[in-house]
Amino acid sequence: MSKEKEKVYHCSRCGVEIRSEDVTVFDGEELCPSCLERETVLCEHCGDRIWRDDNAGNSYITLCQDCYDNHYTNCERCGCIILEDYANYVDDDPYCDDCYDRLKGDHPIHDYSYKPDPIFYGSGKRFFGVELEIDEGGKDNDNAEALLDIANLYDEKIYIKCDGSLDDGMEIVTHPMTLDYHKNQMPWQDIMYEAIVLGYKSHKSGTCGLHVHVNRETFGEIREAQEDAISRVLYFVEHHWNELLKFSRRTEAQMSQWAARYGYKNSPKEILDHAKKEEKGRYTCVNITNWNTVEFQMFRGTLKYNTLIATLELVNRICNLAVHSDDNRLAKISWSDFVISLNESDCAELITYLKERRLYVNAPVQREEDE
């Protein structure tokens, strides 16, 4: 019986004869091993074979068109291909890690939405994050670098962002710090002095605010306890609105625009319930819409050290009352009771400020103007 003759194939690309066991059929073509290696490649994402000329990647990564379209993008700066899950976005433009790091160095003023992972400074359970708006000195990278160099000499304590509410300025934002750290280790006096030298104003600009974030955990370990204490914060603010308005250095019109009150109610719970139902958003005297912080927004901006520290001491004392008082005790505390309870050891700047603003029980003192 005669042996069946082996079928002979010819490579579609080079024409060479191929044994049946060596032929590869791809995309309707019969390819020899050499042409298969030379003319085709495997997509590094899905593993499918494609023609080399159809590579949607580059010399460093081979990709089919579908994988590139669905999973990859190009760095806006250097053009390299990045897996979308690892791209860094700035103003909706993607950047690779190297270009993103360079971009941050080239542009020290971040977009308003920029929010890095918080770095906590100081020992304790209560942390304050400060947002200080400065205006009229320019949204200037060199000026921002000068302020960053002072604050971030050893560690990143602040970052700087754009703010659409300012005419020609920027917003200085701190990482969360304890009150003691703000007072004794944060170089606020040097930062403020440099800002003034660079031509910035805050209080005098009329456009700037000073916002203080307090971590919610300071009000209780569970959400229910936090809500109870926060309701007492709102109660204190509403029941001492006239004094706090004077303390804030804002006008009624400015308050209505940027830090609206919730309205007088007879109990903390009523005020909190009303605040939640009203849904006024974040432009309120005490913004409770953030998941991790409570934000005191009623204060006018300042480049005066005493005013900044006095504001932090005031917020700290309000938080103390909210945590350590019950509703009945809080309702009985007058403004005079509140200021008499302050002591020089931990509220020295606050007492001085209250005297300057004629909000203290003793005789007022001569005050310097805010910048």
C-alpha positions as a printed NumPy array, in Angstrom:
array([[  0.   ,   0.   ,   0.   ],
       [  1.512,   3.346,  -1.051],
       [  2.32 ,   6.012,   1.555],
       [  0.005,   9.055,   1.373],
       [  1.891,  12.083,   0.098],
       [  2.344,  14.867,   2.74 ],
       [  0.521,  18.083,   1.864],
       [  2.859,  20.936,   1.034],
       [  2.087,  24.52 ,   2.15 ],
       [  3.609,  27.704,   0.879],
       [  4.067,  30.758,   3.136],
       [  1.691,  33.533,   2.135],
       [  4.402,  36.111,   2.796],
       [  7.713,  34.721,   1.512],
       [  6.532,  31.751,  -0.609],
       [  8.77 ,  29.16 ,   1.017],
       [  7.517,  25.576,   1.299],
       [  6.334,  24.669,   4.816],
       [  5.709,  21.285,   6.344],
       [  2.22 ,  20.895,   7.79 ],
       [  3.516,  20.771,  11.36 ],
       [  5.357,  24.082,  10.874],
       [  2.589,  26.1  ,   9.28 ],
       [  0.577,  28.673,  11.294],
       [ -2.67 ,  29.994,   9.911],
       [ -3.272,  33.579,  11.066],
       [ -5.815,  36.072,   9.787],
       [ -6.514,  33.796,   6.796],
       [ -2.83 ,  33.492,   5.823],
       [ -0.455,  30.519,   6.04 ],
       [  2.808,  31.605,   7.631],
       [  6.203,  29.945,   8.027],
       [  7.902,  30.207,  11.453],
       [ 10.221,  32.993,  10.258],
       [  7.425,  35.17 ,   8.871],
       [  5.268,  34.46 ,  11.897],
       [  7.996,  35.855,  14.151],
       [  8.875,  38.726,  11.841],
       [  5.376,  39.83 ,  10.838],
       [  3.273,  39.215,  13.969],
       [  3.43 ,  39.893,  17.719],
       [  1.339,  39.12 ,  20.821],
       [ -0.621,  41.857,  22.617],
       [  0.949,  42.218,  26.052],
       [ -2.408,  42.957,  27.665],
       [ -4.749,  40.27 ,  26.325],
       [ -2.295,  37.877,  24.655],
       [ -3.983,  37.899,  21.234],
       [ -1.81 ,  37.789,  18.113],
       [ -1.777,  40.848,  15.82 ],
       [  0.159,  41.972,  12.761],
       [  3.254,  43.867,  13.84 ],
       [  2.17 ,  46.84 ,  11.701],
       [ -1.112,  46.967,  13.662],
       [  0.625,  47.472,  16.999],
       [ -1.295,  50.269,  18.766],
       [  1.429,  50.468,  21.393],
       [  5.052,  51.453,  20.868],
       [  8.541,  49.953,  20.942],
       [  8.211,  49.351,  24.689],
       [  4.76 ,  47.762,  24.833],
       [  2.786,  45.835,  22.221],
       [ -0.977,  46.33 ,  22.247],
       [ -3.904,  45.468,  20.06 ],
       [ -6.191,  48.357,  19.193],
       [ -9.019,  47.2  ,  21.477],
       [ -6.748,  46.96 ,  24.532],
       [ -5.223,  50.366,  23.847],
       [ -8.643,  51.994,  23.415],
       [-10.133,  50.406,  26.528],
       [ -7.267,  50.307,  29.014],
       [ -4.466,  52.736,  28.054],
       [ -3.807,  56.41 ,  27.448],
       [ -0.836,  58.667,  26.662],
       [  0.967,  61.02 ,  29.003],
       [  0.039,  64.59 ,  28.103],
       [  3.624,  65.717,  28.618],
       [  6.003,  63.031,  27.288],
       [  3.592,  60.935,  25.216],
       [  4.448,  57.606,  26.821],
       [  1.717,  54.971,  27.075],
       [  0.19 ,  54.525,  30.556],
       [ -2.272,  52.007,  31.898],
       [ -5.275,  54.187,  32.765],
       [ -5.46 ,  52.768,  36.297],
       [ -2.006,  54.252,  36.97 ],
       [ -2.405,  57.602,  35.21 ],
       [ -2.243,  60.816,  37.266],
       [ -4.855,  63.355,  36.164],
       [ -4.47 ,  67.13 ,  36.337],
       [ -7.302,  69.208,  34.853],
       [ -8.555,  66.019,  33.117],
       [ -5.187,  65.482,  31.388],
       [ -3.279,  62.218,  32.088],
       [  0.374,  62.172,  33.207],
       [  2.86 ,  59.404,  33.927],
       [  4.447,  59.318,  37.39 ],
       [  7.677,  61.063,  36.319],
       [  5.921,  63.871,  34.484],
       [  3.388,  64.27 ,  37.278],
       [  6.213,  64.735,  39.792],
       [  7.858,  67.287,  37.495],
       [  4.54 ,  69.002,  36.923],
       [  3.987,  69.4  ,  40.652],
       [  7.431,  70.948,  40.883],
       [  6.777,  73.244,  37.925],
       [  3.339,  74.284,  39.164],
       [  3.281,  74.759,  42.924],
       [ -0.266,  76.153,  42.752],
       [ -2.622,  73.205,  42.474],
       [ -6.093,  73.057,  41.017],
       [ -8.932,  73.789,  43.47 ],
       [ -9.915,  70.094,  43.501],
       [ -6.432,  68.96 ,  44.575],
       [ -6.581,  66.955,  47.8  ],
       [ -3.498,  64.948,  48.839],
       [ -3.508,  62.244,  51.481],
       [ -3.432,  64.041,  54.852],
       [ -0.269,  64.086,  56.95 ],
       [ -1.034,  64.465,  60.654],
       [  1.258,  66.613,  62.81 ],
       [  1.355,  66.611,  66.602],
       [  0.173,  64.248,  69.314],
       [ -3.463,  64.191,  70.32 ],
       [ -6.961,  63.369,  69.145],
       [ -8.016,  66.79 ,  67.838],
       [ -6.54 ,  68.141,  64.624],
       [ -7.101,  71.455,  62.86 ],
       [ -6.699,  71.969,  59.133],
       [ -6.472,  75.619,  58.122],
       [ -7.464,  77.115,  54.77 ],
       [ -6.196,  80.687,  54.572],
       [ -7.066,  82.754,  51.506],
       [ -4.749,  85.56 ,  50.422],
       [ -5.407,  87.994,  47.576],
       [ -4.101,  90.919,  45.491],
       [ -0.52 ,  89.6  ,  45.277],
       [ -1.032,  87.412,  42.222],
       [ -1.649,  83.766,  41.44 ],
       [  2.092,  83.588,  41.038],
       [  4.212,  80.409,  41.046],
       [  7.311,  82.172,  42.356],
       [  5.347,  83.655,  45.251],
       [  3.836,  80.255,  46.005],
       [  7.307,  78.695,  45.99 ],
       [  8.527,  81.328,  48.45 ],
       [  5.736,  80.462,  50.91 ],
       [  6.216,  76.717,  50.404],
       [  9.947,  77.03 ,  51.041],
       [  9.233,  78.585,  54.436],
       [  6.554,  76.145,  55.553],
       [  7.928,  72.949,  54.009],
       [ 11.594,  73.307,  54.886],
       [ 11.701,  69.864,  56.51 ],
       [  8.268,  68.326,  55.873],
       [  5.242,  69.069,  53.709],
       [  3.094,  71.091,  56.086],
       [  1.164,  73.141,  53.516],
       [  0.101,  73.069,  49.894],
       [ -1.316,  75.902,  47.795],
       [ -4.413,  75.886,  45.59 ],
       [ -6.343,  78.119,  43.209],
       [ -9.603,  79.599,  44.463],
       [-12.193,  81.077,  42.145],
       [-13.545,  83.411,  44.837],
       [-10.283,  85.4  ,  44.82 ],
       [ -9.465,  88.223,  42.417],
       [ -5.702,  87.662,  42.136],
       [ -4.543,  85.338,  44.86 ],
       [ -4.408,  81.785,  46.194],
       [ -5.292,  79.582,  49.132],
       [ -2.795,  78.257,  51.69 ],
       [ -3.923,  74.879,  53.04 ],
       [ -2.309,  73.059,  55.945],
       [ -2.225,  69.384,  56.656],
       [ -4.074,  68.505,  59.906],
       [ -2.222,  69.666,  63.028],
       [ -2.915,  69.78 ,  66.727],
       [ -3.449,  73.193,  68.28 ],
       [ -0.106,  72.908,  70.056],
       [  1.638,  72.183,  66.756],
       [  0.018,  75.208,  65.069],
       [  1.144,  77.423,  67.956],
       [  4.639,  76.128,  68.587],
       [  5.98 ,  74.394,  65.484],
       [  4.132,  75.709,  62.455],
       [  6.008,  78.812,  61.128],
       [  2.862,  80.916,  60.784],
       [  4.548,  84.223,  61.655],
       [  7.193,  83.775,  58.958],
       [  4.605,  82.688,  56.372],
       [  2.383,  85.685,  57.095],
       [  5.281,  88.134,  57.085],
       [  6.459,  86.813,  53.707],
       [  2.933,  87.026,  52.274],
       [  2.721,  90.693,  53.297],
       [  6.164,  91.399,  51.808],
       [  4.995,  89.801,  48.545],
       [  2.048,  92.202,  48.437],
       [ -0.79 ,  89.982,  49.633],
       [ -3.736,  91.006,  51.753],
       [ -6.315,  88.867,  53.486],
       [ -8.509,  90.805,  55.945],
       [ -8.083,  94.024,  53.962],
       [ -8.886,  92.45 ,  50.606],
       [-12.532,  91.805,  51.505],
       [-12.541,  88.603,  49.413],
       [-10.727,  86.239,  51.76 ],
       [-11.842,  83.739,  54.341],
       [-10.168,  81.738,  57.093],
       [-11.637,  78.235,  57.332],
       [-10.857,  75.762,  60.105],
       [-11.487,  72.025,  59.676],
       [-11.775,  69.833,  62.773],
       [-11.664,  66.049,  62.528],
       [-15.011,  64.436,  63.345],
       [-13.388,  61.785,  65.551],
       [-12.734,  64.458,  68.176],
       [-16.501,  64.628,  68.762],
       [-16.899,  60.917,  69.508],
       [-15.882,  57.432,  68.47 ],
       [-19.221,  56.528,  66.896],
       [-21.333,  58.542,  64.48 ],
       [-24.202,  59.017,  66.941],
       [-21.926,  60.581,  69.565],
       [-20.377,  62.792,  66.898],
       [-23.802,  64.02 ,  65.789],
       [-24.773,  64.913,  69.363],
       [-21.628,  66.967,  69.907],
       [-21.849,  68.634,  66.496],
       [-25.434,  69.653,  67.26 ],
       [-24.081,  71.486,  70.326],
       [-21.494,  73.252,  68.155],
       [-24.311,  74.558,  65.947],
       [-26.334,  75.531,  69.031],
       [-23.442,  77.526,  70.51 ],
       [-22.834,  79.353,  67.218],
       [-26.504,  80.251,  66.732],
       [-27.08 ,  81.331,  70.346],
       [-23.985,  83.555,  70.372],
       [-24.288,  84.743,  66.798],
       [-23.893,  88.47 ,  67.504],
       [-20.647,  87.955,  69.434],
       [-19.261,  85.546,  66.857],
       [-20.206,  87.89 ,  64.025],
       [-18.126,  90.588,  65.704],
       [-15.34 ,  88.094,  66.331],
       [-15.364,  86.993,  62.686],
       [-14.707,  90.518,  61.313],
       [-17.158,  89.762,  58.51 ],
       [-20.202,  91.824,  57.607],
       [-23.727,  90.415,  57.662],
       [-23.718,  90.457,  53.849],
       [-20.457,  88.51 ,  53.69 ],
       [-21.818,  85.983,  56.158],
       [-24.972,  85.512,  54.098],
       [-22.915,  84.891,  50.969],
       [-20.135,  82.665,  52.301],
       [-21.102,  81.465,  55.788],
       [-24.874,  81.6  ,  56.209],
       [-26.385,  80.771,  59.572],
       [-28.877,  77.945,  60.04 ],
       [-31.217,  79.92 ,  62.304],
       [-32.117,  80.059,  65.984],
       [-33.751,  76.969,  67.497],
       [-34.506,  75.953,  71.086],
       [-32.322,  72.853,  71.266],
       [-29.172,  71.437,  69.652],
       [-31.085,  68.553,  68.09 ],
       [-33.595,  70.946,  66.504],
       [-30.793,  72.972,  64.935],
       [-29.019,  69.885,  63.584],
       [-32.251,  68.471,  62.172],
       [-33.036,  71.836,  60.596],
       [-29.516,  72.067,  59.137],
       [-29.851,  68.656,  57.519],
       [-33.291,  69.393,  56.09 ],
       [-32.319,  72.806,  54.739],
       [-29.438,  71.338,  52.693],
       [-27.759,  74.729,  52.309],
       [-24.564,  73.084,  51.093],
       [-21.106,  74.041,  52.232],
       [-21.478,  77.845,  52.285],
       [-22.631,  77.858,  55.897],
       [-21.157,  79.148,  59.142],
       [-20.386,  75.549,  60.166],
       [-20.193,  73.218,  57.192],
       [-21.303,  69.708,  58.166],
       [-21.363,  68.209,  54.655],
       [-17.83 ,  66.761,  54.806],
       [-17.582,  63.121,  55.877],
       [-14.323,  63.44 ,  57.839],
       [-14.364,  67.02 ,  59.162],
       [-16.531,  69.813,  60.508],
       [-15.577,  73.116,  58.882],
       [-15.873,  76.492,  60.645],
       [-16.263,  78.999,  57.791],
       [-17.421,  82.179,  59.48 ],
       [-14.055,  83.901,  59.877],
       [-12.601,  86.587,  57.664],
       [ -9.082,  86.032,  56.336],
       [ -6.092,  87.457,  58.169],
       [ -2.339,  87.879,  57.947],
       [ -2.075,  88.77 ,  61.625],
       [ -0.66 ,  85.979,  63.782],
       [ -2.682,  86.811,  66.892],
       [ -5.943,  86.683,  64.949],
       [ -5.171,  83.284,  63.424],
       [ -4.154,  81.659,  66.708],
       [ -7.046,  83.297,  68.581],
       [ -9.409,  81.789,  66.001],
       [ -7.951,  78.315,  66.514],
       [ -8.178,  78.717,  70.295],
       [-11.813,  79.805,  69.981],
       [-12.726,  76.817,  67.808],
       [-10.93 ,  74.532,  70.238],
       [-12.924,  75.91 ,  73.188],
       [-16.213,  75.561,  71.314],
       [-15.324,  71.932,  70.569],
       [-14.463,  71.346,  74.235],
       [-17.865,  72.659,  75.29 ],
       [-19.663,  70.568,  72.693],
       [-17.908,  67.38 ,  73.796],
       [-17.936,  67.855,  77.559],
       [-21.307,  69.609,  78.131],
       [-24.802,  68.217,  77.881],
       [-27.614,  70.144,  76.197],
       [-28.999,  71.624,  79.424],
       [-25.665,  72.913,  80.676],
       [-24.799,  74.421,  77.296],
       [-28.115,  76.287,  77.19 ],
       [-27.241,  78.057,  80.448],
       [-23.812,  79.305,  79.348],
       [-23.854,  82.995,  78.516],
       [-21.143,  84.716,  76.506],
       [-19.782,  86.216,  79.746],
       [-19.649,  82.737,  81.276],
       [-17.77 ,  81.511,  78.235],
       [-15.082,  84.201,  78.24 ],
       [-14.633,  84.127,  82.036],
       [-13.853,  80.407,  81.791],
       [-10.84 ,  81.081,  79.551],
       [ -7.389,  80.924,  81.072],
       [ -4.115,  82.506,  80.025],
       [ -2.216,  79.211,  79.935],
       [ -3.969,  77.873,  76.824],
       [ -5.985,  80.875,  75.533],
       [ -3.575,  83.809,  75.749],
       [ -4.028,  84.922,  72.127],
       [ -7.799,  84.452,  72.325],
       [ -8.097,  86.595,  75.466],
       [ -6.018,  89.36 ,  73.879],
       [ -8.133,  89.242,  70.73 ],
       [-11.394,  89.345,  72.704],
       [-10.177,  92.396,  74.583],
       [ -9.211,  94.091,  71.316],
       [-12.681,  93.439,  69.899],
       [-14.481,  94.5  ,  73.105],
       [-15.812,  90.995,  73.563],
       [-14.168,  90.358,  76.93 ],
       [-15.475,  91.184,  80.392],
       [-12.476,  93.335,  81.28 ],
       [-11.413,  96.655,  79.803],
       [-10.489,  96.562,  76.102],
       [ -6.898,  96.961,  74.942],
       [ -5.356,  98.825,  72.017],
       [ -5.406,  96.639,  68.916],
       [ -3.363,  96.477,  65.736],
       [ -5.086,  96.342,  62.376],
       [ -5.432,  93.028,  60.539],
       [ -3.723,  92.638,  57.176]])
